[in-house]
């Protein structure tokens, strides 16, 4: 199993648990057949199978996380993406301006 698959699976599991969903519930909500939903999500979380992007988009919507959250290697960046994703629009704009200011001062 590659490191990328491990990261992807760990992030999926963390987001699923934070949302209070079972593997089966998440799979069914994502459009998977109810008879394979739990197994499929389990295999995604273990990094055995990779979800295609349309499934990732469904999972992202259900779990309220950006799709990129699953793919970034850096945990700090994943956390920033998650926080930013959940901010209201005005705060997103203010945050971008603030971060740009920080980047110029170093």
Residue frames as qw, qx, qy, qz and C-alpha x, y, z in Angstrom:
[[0.000, 0.891, 0.454, 0.000, 0.00, 0.00, 0.00],
 [0.421, 0.452, -0.022, 0.786, 1.41, 3.37, -0.96],
 [0.205, -0.249, -0.431, 0.843, 1.74, 6.28, 1.41],
 [0.259, -0.049, -0.232, -0.936, -0.77, 8.23, -0.70],
 [0.570, -0.305, -0.669, -0.366, -3.36, 5.47, -0.26],
 [0.465, -0.315, -0.666, 0.491, -2.69, 5.36, 3.48],
 [0.032, -0.139, -0.182, 0.973, -3.17, 9.13, 3.79],
 [0.403, -0.145, -0.441, -0.789, -6.32, 9.06, 1.66],
 [0.587, -0.324, -0.734, -0.107, -7.82, 6.22, 3.68],
 [0.364, -0.278, -0.566, 0.686, -6.91, 7.78, 7.03],
 [0.109, 0.060, 0.019, -0.992, -8.47, 11.10, 6.05],
 [0.502, -0.235, -0.581, -0.596, -11.62, 9.38, 4.83],
 [0.554, -0.358, -0.728, 0.185, -11.97, 7.49, 8.09],
 [0.224, -0.212, -0.391, 0.867, -11.32, 10.62, 10.20],
 [0.266, -0.032, -0.187, -0.945, -13.93, 12.60, 8.26],
 [0.561, -0.270, -0.686, -0.377, -16.45, 9.74, 8.41],
 [0.482, -0.343, -0.684, 0.427, -16.03, 9.28, 12.16],
 [0.075, -0.146, -0.215, 0.963, -16.24, 13.05, 12.75],
 [0.409, -0.100, -0.356, -0.834, -19.52, 13.05, 10.79],
 [0.516, -0.086, 0.654, -0.546, -20.86, 10.24, 12.97],
 [0.800, 0.313, -0.204, -0.470, -21.51, 7.88, 10.07],
 [0.796, -0.182, 0.571, 0.082, -20.91, 4.16, 9.81],
 [0.187, -0.282, 0.719, 0.607, -19.11, 2.81, 6.77],
 [0.217, 0.427, 0.854, 0.204, -22.39, 1.44, 5.48],
 [0.102, 0.842, 0.399, -0.349, -24.27, 4.73, 5.99],
 [0.069, -0.692, 0.328, 0.639, -21.57, 6.69, 4.20],
 [0.224, -0.079, 0.836, 0.495, -21.41, 4.24, 1.32],
 [0.208, 0.604, 0.768, 0.048, -25.16, 4.25, 0.79],
 [0.053, 0.875, 0.188, -0.442, -25.32, 8.06, 0.93],
 [0.128, -0.582, 0.518, 0.614, -22.47, 8.16, -1.62],
 [0.680, 0.432, -0.226, -0.549, -24.51, 6.07, -4.04],
 [0.135, 0.315, -0.938, -0.057, -22.99, 2.65, -3.47],
 [0.686, -0.216, -0.592, -0.363, -25.19, -0.44, -3.45],
 [0.588, -0.615, 0.255, -0.459, -26.33, -1.18, 0.11],
 [0.992, -0.128, 0.004, 0.009, -24.97, -4.73, -0.07],
 [0.791, 0.208, -0.114, 0.564, -21.40, -3.60, -0.77],
 [0.030, -0.915, 0.010, -0.401, -21.40, -0.13, 0.82],
 [0.639, -0.734, 0.229, -0.015, -19.71, -1.08, 4.09],
 [0.871, -0.068, 0.295, 0.387, -17.10, -3.30, 2.45],
 [0.534, 0.653, 0.151, 0.515, -16.26, -0.73, -0.21],
 [0.163, -0.924, 0.129, -0.322, -15.80, 2.12, 2.29],
 [0.794, -0.531, 0.271, 0.118, -13.72, -0.21, 4.48],
 [0.819, 0.176, 0.268, 0.476, -11.46, -1.02, 1.52],
 [0.262, 0.836, 0.029, 0.481, -11.12, 2.68, 0.71],
 [0.444, -0.855, 0.192, -0.189, -10.17, 3.42, 4.32],
 [0.842, -0.344, 0.345, 0.233, -7.59, 0.61, 4.31],
 [0.064, 0.729, -0.474, -0.490, -6.13, 1.85, 1.03],
 [0.569, 0.038, 0.802, 0.175, -6.91, -1.42, -0.75],
 [0.382, 0.608, 0.589, 0.371, -9.08, 0.26, -3.38],
 [0.123, -0.193, 0.016, 0.973, -9.05, 3.80, -4.72],
 [0.328, 0.683, 0.565, -0.327, -12.31, 5.65, -5.27],
 [0.392, 0.438, 0.415, 0.694, -12.88, 7.27, -8.63],
 [0.120, 0.058, -0.136, 0.982, -13.24, 11.04, -8.60],
 [0.440, -0.406, -0.378, -0.707, -17.03, 11.05, -8.89],
 [0.705, -0.459, -0.533, 0.090, -17.24, 8.97, -5.70],
 [0.464, -0.121, -0.313, 0.820, -14.71, 11.29, -4.04],
 [0.122, -0.281, -0.127, -0.943, -16.92, 14.25, -4.93],
 [0.630, -0.479, -0.467, -0.394, -19.94, 12.53, -3.39],
 [0.698, -0.335, -0.474, 0.419, -17.98, 11.66, -0.25],
 [0.290, 0.092, -0.152, 0.940, -16.72, 15.24, -0.01],
 [0.338, -0.416, -0.237, -0.810, -20.24, 16.66, -0.14],
 [0.733, -0.458, -0.482, -0.144, -21.58, 14.21, 2.41],
 [0.717, -0.324, -0.339, 0.516, -18.67, 14.73, 4.81],
 [0.018, -0.996, -0.086, -0.033, -18.42, 18.52, 4.20],
 [0.554, -0.543, 0.368, 0.512, -14.75, 18.40, 3.28],
 [0.425, 0.733, -0.323, -0.422, -13.04, 19.64, 0.10],
 [0.968, 0.242, -0.059, 0.006, -11.98, 16.86, -2.27],
 [0.455, 0.673, -0.454, 0.365, -8.37, 18.04, -2.05],
 [0.530, -0.615, 0.433, -0.391, -8.43, 17.29, 1.69],
 [0.972, -0.068, 0.213, -0.064, -8.14, 13.59, 0.87],
 [0.835, 0.474, -0.029, 0.279, -5.14, 14.03, -1.42],
 [0.112, 0.867, -0.358, 0.328, -2.72, 16.47, 0.21],
 [0.754, 0.075, -0.561, 0.333, 0.27, 14.84, 1.87],
 [0.183, 0.250, -0.467, 0.828, 0.72, 17.50, 4.55],
 [0.277, -0.539, -0.769, 0.202, -1.51, 17.20, 7.61],
 [0.111, -0.477, -0.234, 0.840, -1.25, 20.94, 8.35],
 [0.161, 0.106, -0.457, -0.869, -2.39, 21.79, 4.84],
 [0.289, -0.355, -0.853, -0.252, -5.26, 19.32, 5.13],
 [0.226, -0.564, -0.608, 0.511, -6.35, 21.03, 8.35],
 [0.002, 0.377, -0.061, -0.924, -6.15, 24.46, 6.74],
 [0.205, -0.089, -0.700, -0.679, -8.17, 23.23, 3.78],
 [0.279, -0.477, -0.833, 0.034, -10.84, 21.85, 6.09],
 [0.155, -0.569, -0.396, 0.704, -11.08, 25.04, 8.15],
 [0.044, 0.271, -0.307, -0.911, -11.08, 27.24, 5.04],
 [0.174, -0.227, -0.836, -0.469, -13.73, 25.09, 3.34],
 [0.273, -0.589, -0.751, 0.124, -16.12, 25.57, 6.24],
 [0.152, -0.366, -0.192, 0.898, -15.68, 29.34, 6.53],
 [0.370, 0.800, 0.416, -0.223, -18.29, 31.78, 5.23],
 [0.632, 0.611, 0.217, 0.424, -17.33, 33.57, 1.99],
 [0.012, -0.956, 0.117, -0.269, -16.32, 36.92, 3.53],
 [0.638, -0.660, 0.392, 0.063, -13.98, 35.23, 5.98],
 [0.860, 0.166, 0.328, 0.353, -12.42, 33.24, 3.13],
 [0.424, 0.799, 0.059, 0.423, -11.57, 36.47, 1.32],
 [0.303, -0.895, 0.255, -0.206, -10.18, 38.04, 4.49],
 [0.842, -0.364, 0.366, 0.154, -8.13, 34.92, 5.20],
 [0.774, 0.424, 0.210, 0.422, -6.59, 34.95, 1.71],
 [0.157, 0.900, -0.093, 0.395, -5.63, 38.61, 2.12],
 [0.566, -0.754, 0.317, -0.109, -4.13, 37.91, 5.55],
 [0.899, -0.110, 0.335, 0.262, -2.12, 34.91, 4.34],
 [0.613, 0.646, 0.092, 0.446, -0.78, 36.90, 1.39],
 [0.135, -0.917, 0.215, -0.309, 0.34, 39.58, 3.85],
 [0.776, -0.517, 0.359, 0.038, 2.08, 36.95, 5.97],
 [0.877, 0.228, 0.253, 0.340, 3.85, 35.53, 2.95],
 [0.392, 0.810, -0.027, 0.435, 5.25, 38.97, 2.02],
 [0.343, -0.871, 0.250, -0.246, 6.64, 39.67, 5.48],
 [0.896, -0.334, 0.243, 0.161, 8.98, 36.68, 5.68]]
